[in-house]
Amino acid sequence: MGRVPRSLRFAFQSQTKLYLISDFYNGGELFYYLSNGRFSENRARFYAAEIALGLQYLHSKGIVYRDLKPENLLLDADGHIKITDFGLSKENASGEELHSLCGTPEYLAPEIILKKAYGMAVDWWSLGTLIYEMISGLPPFYDKNRRVMYNKILSAPLSRCPYMSAEISLSLGVSALTPRVRPRLGSGSFEDVMKHPWFRDIDWEKLYKKEVVPPFKPVVSGAEDVRNVDSVFLEELPAITPTFEGKVLTDPDAFTGFSYNPNPAHSE
């Protein structure tokens, strides 16, 4: 299905800093909308499918995302999902070679908790967890006690959610949220995800091209409307990361190729 559209607009560097310029998404965090109530199965399916396309693209580039959660998912003004915050992502990953214990507790795959070597399958576990949360209102194994929650993730059967159809409940328990890596939905081929019965009404080609109308459109009056942005962020003063004595200063070739301009003919 070609390349997934990117949100990076420009990248450049000074003598002391690196800069990334991305799109501004003012539709709000998925976390904000979930805090106001669970989603319909249809709305959850749309978001899950768009997220799946994003994960597939990252994996095709050898990137494990490792921090899929509602706080890291933004809506644009039209209601499409945008994956953000790649601080825990790992590049050049192939097979099951990662060992770092990182991520958000509610969404950690069993192999991470067990400190086993892991790979891209951890992202599909997190997506299964997110699907359950979007429909039910809480992650499937949530507990205020982290130790208890980890034990549930490792061994507890998936509870039947009254808001879920039997189809999605069974699918999550058997495929998406199976502790075994090999049969986990998405671990083998993205075709398995596309052909899954729960996604049977998704036209993946149209979804990729953004020709599918989102089931929810945020209230946005313009590009500078910030009503959907959490006040915590609005109250923060913009600040540039402090300068440190690094390779940008000492090695002029350390970041060769870092700069990015999609329209070089228009640059000065």
C-alpha positions in Angstrom: 0.0 0.0 0.0 3.0 2.3 -0.5 4.4 4.7 2.1 2.5 5.9 5.1 2.2 9.8 5.1 4.7 11.3 7.6 4.1 14.2 9.9 7.7 15.5 9.8 7.9 18.8 8.0 11.4 19.9 8.4 14.6 18.9 10.2 17.7 21.1 10.6 20.5 21.8 13.0 22.5 24.6 14.5 25.9 24.6 16.1 24.5 23.4 19.3 21.0 21.8 18.7 19.0 19.5 16.5 15.5 20.6 15.4 12.5 18.6 14.2 9.4 20.4 12.9 6.2 18.3 12.9 2.5 18.9 12.2 0.3 20.3 14.9 -2.7 18.0 15.7 -5.4 19.8 17.6 -8.1 17.1 17.7 -7.0 16.0 21.2 -5.6 12.9 22.8 -7.4 9.6 22.6 -6.8 9.4 26.3 -9.0 12.5 26.8 -11.9 11.0 24.9 -11.6 7.7 26.6 -11.7 9.4 30.0 -15.2 10.7 29.0 -16.5 7.3 28.2 -15.9 4.1 26.3 -16.2 3.9 22.5 -18.6 2.0 20.3 -17.2 -1.1 18.7 -17.3 0.6 15.3 -15.3 3.6 16.5 -12.8 1.3 18.2 -12.4 -0.7 15.1 -11.6 2.3 12.9 -9.0 3.6 15.3 -7.5 0.1 15.7 -7.2 -0.3 11.9 -5.5 3.0 11.5 -3.1 2.2 14.3 -2.4 -1.2 12.8 -1.4 0.5 9.5 1.0 2.7 11.4 2.5 -0.2 13.3 2.9 -2.2 10.0 4.8 0.7 8.5 7.1 1.1 11.5 7.8 -2.7 11.5 8.5 -2.7 7.8 11.3 -0.1 8.6 12.7 -2.2 11.4 11.2 -0.1 14.2 9.6 -1.5 17.4 7.3 1.2 18.8 7.1 -0.1 22.4 4.8 2.5 24.0 1.3 2.2 22.4 -1.2 3.8 24.8 -4.0 6.4 24.6 -1.8 9.2 25.7 0.4 8.8 22.7 -2.4 8.8 20.1 -3.7 12.1 18.8 -6.6 12.9 16.6 -6.2 15.4 13.7 -8.9 17.9 12.9 -10.7 15.3 10.8 -10.6 12.5 13.3 -7.8 10.4 12.0 -5.4 8.8 14.4 -1.7 9.9 14.7 0.9 7.9 16.5 3.3 10.2 18.5 6.1 10.1 21.0 8.8 7.7 19.7 11.1 8.1 22.7 11.0 4.4 23.6 11.1 3.2 20.0 14.0 0.9 18.9 15.4 1.1 15.4 17.2 -1.6 13.4 15.3 -4.3 15.3 14.9 -7.7 13.7 13.7 -10.9 15.2 13.5 -11.2 19.0 16.6 -9.4 20.1 15.4 -6.7 22.5 15.7 -7.0 26.3 15.0 -3.5 27.8 12.1 -3.4 30.3 10.3 -0.3 29.0 6.8 0.8 28.1 3.7 1.5 30.2 2.7 -1.2 32.7 -0.9 -1.7 31.6 0.2 -2.4 28.0 3.3 -4.5 28.5 3.4 -7.8 26.7 4.2 -10.9 28.9 7.6 -11.5 27.3 8.7 -8.0 28.4 7.5 -8.6 32.0 9.3 -12.0 32.0 12.5 -10.2 30.8 12.7 -12.5 27.8 14.1 -11.4 24.4 11.3 -9.8 22.4 10.5 -8.2 19.1 7.7 -6.5 17.2 5.0 -8.8 18.6 5.0 -6.6 21.7 3.3 -3.9 19.7 0.5 -6.2 18.6 -0.1 -7.2 22.2 -0.4 -3.5 23.2 -2.9 -3.0 20.3 -5.0 -5.9 21.6 -4.9 -4.3 25.1 -5.9 -0.9 23.6 -8.8 -2.4 21.6 -10.2 -4.0 24.8 -9.8 -0.7 26.7 -11.5 1.4 24.0 -14.6 -0.8 24.1 -14.7 -1.7 27.8 -13.3 1.5 29.4 -10.3 -0.2 31.1 -7.3 -2.2 30.0 -8.1 -6.0 30.3 -5.7 -6.8 33.2 -5.7 -3.4 35.0 -5.1 -3.3 38.7 -3.9 -0.5 41.0 -1.3 -2.8 42.4 1.4 -3.2 39.7 2.6 -6.6 40.9 -1.0 -8.0 40.8 -1.5 -6.5 37.3 1.7 -8.1 36.0 0.6 -11.5 37.4 -2.8 -11.0 35.6 -1.0 -10.2 32.3 1.1 -13.4 32.7 -1.6 -15.8 33.7 -5.1 -14.5 34.1 -7.8 -15.5 31.5 -9.3 -12.6 29.6 -12.6 -11.5 31.3 -15.7 -11.3 29.1 -16.7 -7.7 28.6 -20.4 -7.1 28.4 -19.9 -4.3 25.9 -18.0 -6.6 23.5 -19.5 -8.9 20.9 -18.6 -12.6 21.4 -16.5 -12.3 18.3 -14.1 -9.6 19.4 -13.9 -11.1 23.0 -12.9 -14.5 21.6 -10.5 -12.9 19.1 -8.7 -10.9 21.7 -8.4 -13.9 24.0 -7.3 -16.4 21.4 -5.2 -14.3 19.0 -4.4 -10.7 19.9 -3.8 -11.2 23.7 -2.3 -14.7 23.7 0.9 -14.9 25.8 2.5 -17.0 23.1 4.3 -14.9 20.6 4.1 -17.0 17.5 0.3 -17.3 17.1 -0.3 -13.7 18.3 -2.3 -11.7 15.7 0.1 -9.6 13.7 3.2 -11.5 14.6 3.3 -13.5 11.5 2.0 -11.3 8.7 0.0 -8.1 8.4 -2.2 -10.0 6.0 -3.5 -11.9 9.1 -4.6 -8.6 10.6 -6.2 -7.4 7.4 -8.1 -10.7 6.9 -9.3 -11.0 10.5 -13.1 -11.3 10.8 -13.3 -8.3 13.1 -11.9 -6.1 10.3 -13.9 -7.6 7.5 -15.7 -4.3 6.9 -12.5 -2.3 6.6 -11.4 -1.3 3.1 -7.7 -1.1 3.9 -6.8 0.6 0.6 -9.3 3.4 1.2 -8.3 3.6 4.9 -4.7 4.1 3.9 -5.6 6.9 1.5 -7.8 8.5 4.2 -10.9 8.0 2.0 -12.8 6.5 4.9 -14.8 9.0 6.9 -13.8 8.8 10.6 -16.7 7.9 13.0 -16.0 10.9 15.1 -14.9 14.4 14.2 -13.4 16.6 16.9 -14.8 20.1 17.4 -12.1 22.3 15.9 -12.7 25.8 14.5 -9.4 26.3 12.9 -5.7 25.4 12.7 -4.9 27.4 15.9 -7.9 26.1 18.0 -6.5 24.5 21.2 -9.7 23.7 23.0 -8.9 20.0 22.7 -5.4 20.3 24.1 -5.0 19.6 27.8 -4.6 22.7 29.9 -1.5 21.2 31.5 0.3 21.5 28.2 -1.1 25.0 27.5 0.2 26.3 30.8 3.7 25.1 30.1 6.2 27.7 28.8 7.8 26.7 25.5 11.5 26.0 26.1 14.4 24.8 24.1 16.3 21.9 25.5 19.5 23.1 27.3 22.7 22.9 25.3 25.2 20.2 26.2 28.7 19.5 25.0 28.0 16.9 22.5 28.9 15.8 19.0 27.0 18.6 17.3 29.7 20.9 18.7 32.8 18.7 18.4 32.1 16.6 15.3 30.7 18.5 12.3 30.0 15.2 10.4 28.2 13.4 13.3 24.8 14.4 11.9 25.4 14.4 8.2 22.1 13.8 6.4 20.0 14.9 9.4 18.5 17.9 7.7 15.3 17.4 5.9 13.4 19.7 3.5 10.6 18.2 1.4 10.7 21.3 -0.9 14.4 22.1 -1.4 13.6 24.2 -4.5 11.7 26.7 -2.3 14.5 27.0 0.3 16.7 30.1 0.5 
